[in-house]
Amino acid sequence: MILADFGARVIRVDRTKVAMTVDTQARGKQSVALNLKSPKAVAVLKRLCVQSDVVLEPYRKGVMEKMGLGPEDLLKENPRLIYARLTGYGQSGSYARAAGHDINYLALSGLLSMLGRSSEKPYAPLNLVADFAGGGLMCAFGIVLALLERSRSGQGQIIDASMVEGAAYVGSFMWKSRSLGLWNRPRGENMLDSGAPFYDTYRTSDGKYVAVGAIEPQFYEELVQGLGLDDADLPSQMSVSDWPQLRQTFTRVFATKTQAEWGRIFDGTDACVTPVLSLDEVLSHPHNQARGSFFKDSQGEISPRPAPVLSRSPAEACRSRDPFIGEHTRAVLKEYRFEEAQIEQLLSAGIIECNEAKARL
Ligand SMILES: CCCCCCCCCCCC[C@H](C)C(=O)SCCNC(=O)CCNC(=O)[C@H](O)C(C)(C)COP(=O)(O)OP(=O)(O)OC[C@H]1O[C@@H](n2cnc3c(N)ncnc32)[C@H](O)[C@@H]1OP(=O)(O)O
């Protein structure tokens, strides 16, 4: 989706006979439906792949090779091809063929052990870190790097994008900041993992929440001031043994006003206090509104605007509906110089599926 947002033409290869798609990241993509259990469909896919700049495959290790669509086969026919393989555990190692999901990859990356509140078990923050940050985003980054390199060398290459490694790499700070003593204490008791009272969320009187990130002393001072507290009555900010008591004080005070009331006190200060917005509230927040950070598509669905914003060539997210499965099969095959008769033959044999009629409804 990111690559499509930023101008790539992306063709998603779908299965046939599927009632509905679960690809919620289909924005701007085209859909071609092929029954890859048929060698004829594999031959169609091979023809599409070798004429493309990039192939992105998300299957378990060995699936593409079994179909004769492994990187060796495709790169032989198109040495400029960039062949990206997005998996959980990578293409080698004892877990390479094992099933898994975000939480498993996050666990193996080491990062899951650090996530969670004090005295609680590790907690996976949705499926953001391995699936999306370490997986999809890192893979897209790898593709862009390989395209850049190809513009110099003229050669394609294989990208082995492991979500375990991608997540760990995104988390490099955790390893490289250990020397600062940032992670010396148990999970949930350090400065940035909800251990510090000045880096946490607080419930407000209307049942909403605010986020507090007042690390530097000058910002912390503004926090204390905004809360109407007197520094002289409080323990020192960095006195770790006093953090539980300080948290109690902050909890009590934050619970006396609504989120909006705290907004009026802290907006425009450097106290680093912000409302915790829901996915539905982001659109109407004045800051987000001013920047156009979120938009509504033609279906009325709210989405984040593609980031970052490039000055000359900003991404233009497609605003029309996602493709139906097989909506573009015929058009794409024609473009790749399949004869009309050939397409009809594949269609009647159930090897491909076209859903243009449904698309026009
Ligand atoms: C009730 C359910 C509702 C569901 C609602 C949807 C909700 C969405 C929620 C999203 C949650 C996301 C979660 C948290 C995640 O972490 S997603 C990340 C999952 N992991 C990965 O993607 C890592 C890489 N992939 C894998 O490891 C594996 O693909 C997998 C995810 C474990 C799934 O394994 P498995 O189902 O056995 O498939 P694979 O071994 O990859 O083999 C795929 C088989 O499908 C076939 N195939 C492919 N395309 C076609 C086609 N067009 N037509 C016909 N067949 C097709 C392949 O040929 C292959 O077949 P075979 O080799 O098994 O015979």
The ligand as an SDF file (V2000), in Angstrom:
LIG
                    3D

 64 66  0  0  0  0  0  0  0  0999 V2000
  -12.2190  -16.1490   11.0410 C   0  0  0  0  0  0  0  0  0  0  0  0
  -11.0230  -15.4920   10.3620 C   0  0  0  0  0  0  0  0  0  0  0  0
  -11.2330  -14.0530   10.0000 C   0  0  0  0  0  0  0  0  0  0  0  0
   -9.9880  -13.4370    9.4740 C   0  0  0  0  0  0  0  0  0  0  0  0
  -10.0950  -11.9800    9.3850 C   0  0  0  0  0  0  0  0  0  0  0  0
   -8.8070  -11.3570    8.9170 C   0  0  0  0  0  0  0  0  0  0  0  0
   -8.1400  -10.6690   10.0000 C   0  0  0  0  0  0  0  0  0  0  0  0
   -6.8040  -10.2270    9.5790 C   0  0  0  0  0  0  0  0  0  0  0  0
   -5.9410  -10.1330   10.7760 C   0  0  0  0  0  0  0  0  0  0  0  0
   -4.5370  -10.0000   10.3910 C   0  0  0  0  0  0  0  0  0  0  0  0
   -3.6890  -10.5350   11.4730 C   0  0  0  0  0  0  0  0  0  0  0  0
   -2.2580  -10.4630   11.1000 C   0  0  0  0  0  0  0  0  0  0  0  0
   -1.4520  -11.3720   11.9510 C   0  0  0  0  0  0  0  0  0  0  0  0
   -1.3330  -10.9010   13.3790 C   0  0  0  0  0  0  0  0  0  0  0  0
   -0.0780  -11.5940   11.3560 C   0  0  0  0  0  0  0  0  0  0  0  0
    0.8810  -11.6540   12.0480 O   0  0  0  0  0  0  0  0  0  0  0  0
    0.0780  -11.7750    9.6410 S   0  0  0  0  0  0  0  0  0  0  0  0
    1.7420  -12.3670    9.3920 C   0  0  0  0  0  0  0  0  0  0  0  0
    1.7140  -13.8240    9.1420 C   0  0  0  0  0  0  0  0  0  0  0  0
    3.0130  -14.3450    8.7770 N   0  0  0  0  0  0  0  0  0  0  0  0
    3.5380  -14.1760    7.5660 C   0  0  0  0  0  0  0  0  0  0  0  0
    2.9810  -13.5670    6.6700 O   0  0  0  0  0  0  0  0  0  0  0  0
    4.9030  -14.7610    7.3880 C   0  0  0  0  0  0  0  0  0  0  0  0
    5.1030  -15.4060    6.0160 C   0  0  0  0  0  0  0  0  0  0  0  0
    4.0730  -16.3580    5.7070 N   0  0  0  0  0  0  0  0  0  0  0  0
    3.9220  -17.5330    6.3590 C   0  0  0  0  0  0  0  0  0  0  0  0
    4.6890  -17.9160    7.2230 O   0  0  0  0  0  0  0  0  0  0  0  0
    2.7450  -18.3780    5.9390 C   0  0  0  0  0  0  0  0  0  0  0  0
    2.2520  -17.8940    4.7050 O   0  0  0  0  0  0  0  0  0  0  0  0
    1.6230  -18.3910    6.9880 C   0  0  0  0  0  0  0  0  0  0  0  0
    1.1730  -16.9700    7.3300 C   0  0  0  0  0  0  0  0  0  0  0  0
    2.0900  -19.1060    8.2260 C   0  0  0  0  0  0  0  0  0  0  0  0
    0.4050  -19.0970    6.4150 C   0  0  0  0  0  0  0  0  0  0  0  0
    0.7640  -20.4220    6.0990 O   0  0  0  0  0  0  0  0  0  0  0  0
   -0.1150  -21.3080    5.1430 P   0  0  0  0  0  0  0  0  0  0  0  0
   -1.5510  -20.9090    5.2320 O   0  0  0  0  0  0  0  0  0  0  0  0
    0.2090  -22.7270    5.4270 O   0  0  0  0  0  0  0  0  0  0  0  0
    0.3540  -20.8430    3.6820 O   0  0  0  0  0  0  0  0  0  0  0  0
    1.7680  -21.0060    2.9790 P   0  0  0  0  0  0  0  0  0  0  0  0
    2.5720  -22.1310    3.5700 O   0  0  0  0  0  0  0  0  0  0  0  0
    2.4290  -19.6870    2.8660 O   0  0  0  0  0  0  0  0  0  0  0  0
    1.3450  -21.4860    1.5440 O   0  0  0  0  0  0  0  0  0  0  0  0
    0.4310  -20.7950    0.7760 C   0  0  0  0  0  0  0  0  0  0  0  0
   -0.3360  -21.7870   -0.0280 C   0  0  0  0  0  0  0  0  0  0  0  0
   -1.3090  -21.0730   -0.7510 O   0  0  0  0  0  0  0  0  0  0  0  0
   -1.1860  -21.3970   -2.1140 C   0  0  0  0  0  0  0  0  0  0  0  0
   -1.5870  -20.2400   -2.8930 N   0  0  0  0  0  0  0  0  0  0  0  0
   -1.1030  -18.9780   -2.8220 C   0  0  0  0  0  0  0  0  0  0  0  0
   -1.7310  -18.1900   -3.6970 N   0  0  0  0  0  0  0  0  0  0  0  0
   -2.6270  -18.9690   -4.3450 C   0  0  0  0  0  0  0  0  0  0  0  0
   -3.5490  -18.7480   -5.3890 C   0  0  0  0  0  0  0  0  0  0  0  0
   -3.6900  -17.5460   -5.9500 N   0  0  0  0  0  0  0  0  0  0  0  0
   -4.3150  -19.7940   -5.8150 N   0  0  0  0  0  0  0  0  0  0  0  0
   -4.1820  -21.0240   -5.2510 C   0  0  0  0  0  0  0  0  0  0  0  0
   -3.3050  -21.2910   -4.2630 N   0  0  0  0  0  0  0  0  0  0  0  0
   -2.5440  -20.2770   -3.8280 C   0  0  0  0  0  0  0  0  0  0  0  0
    0.2710  -21.7180   -2.3020 C   0  0  0  0  0  0  0  0  0  0  0  0
    0.4760  -22.4660   -3.4590 O   0  0  0  0  0  0  0  0  0  0  0  0
    0.5290  -22.5140   -1.0380 C   0  0  0  0  0  0  0  0  0  0  0  0
    0.0170  -23.8060   -1.2230 O   0  0  0  0  0  0  0  0  0  0  0  0
    0.7360  -25.1010   -0.5730 P   0  0  0  0  0  0  0  0  0  0  0  0
    2.1910  -24.9940   -0.8910 O   0  0  0  0  0  0  0  0  0  0  0  0
    0.4700  -25.0320    0.8980 O   0  0  0  0  0  0  0  0  0  0  0  0
    0.0630  -26.2530   -1.2500 O   0  0  0  0  0  0  0  0  0  0  0  0
  1  2  1  0
  2  3  1  0
  3  4  1  0
  4  5  1  0
  5  6  1  0
  6  7  1  0
  7  8  1  0
  8  9  1  0
  9 10  1  0
 10 11  1  0
 11 12  1  0
 12 13  1  0
 13 14  1  0
 13 15  1  0
 15 16  2  0
 15 17  1  0
 17 18  1  0
 18 19  1  0
 19 20  1  0
 20 21  1  0
 21 22  2  0
 21 23  1  0
 23 24  1  0
 24 25  1  0
 25 26  1  0
 26 27  2  0
 26 28  1  0
 28 29  1  0
 28 30  1  0
 30 31  1  0
 30 32  1  0
 30 33  1  0
 33 34  1  0
 34 35  1  0
 35 36  2  0
 35 37  1  0
 35 38  1  0
 38 39  1  0
 39 40  2  0
 39 41  1  0
 39 42  1  0
 42 43  1  0
 43 44  1  0
 44 45  1  0
 44 59  1  0
 45 46  1  0
 46 47  1  0
 46 57  1  0
 47 48  1  0
 47 56  1  0
 48 49  2  0
 49 50  1  0
 50 51  1  0
 50 56  2  0
 51 52  1  0
 51 53  2  0
 53 54  1  0
 54 55  2  0
 55 56  1  0
 57 58  1  0
 57 59  1  0
 59 60  1  0
 60 61  1  0
 61 62  2  0
 61 63  1  0
 61 64  1  0
M  END
$$$$
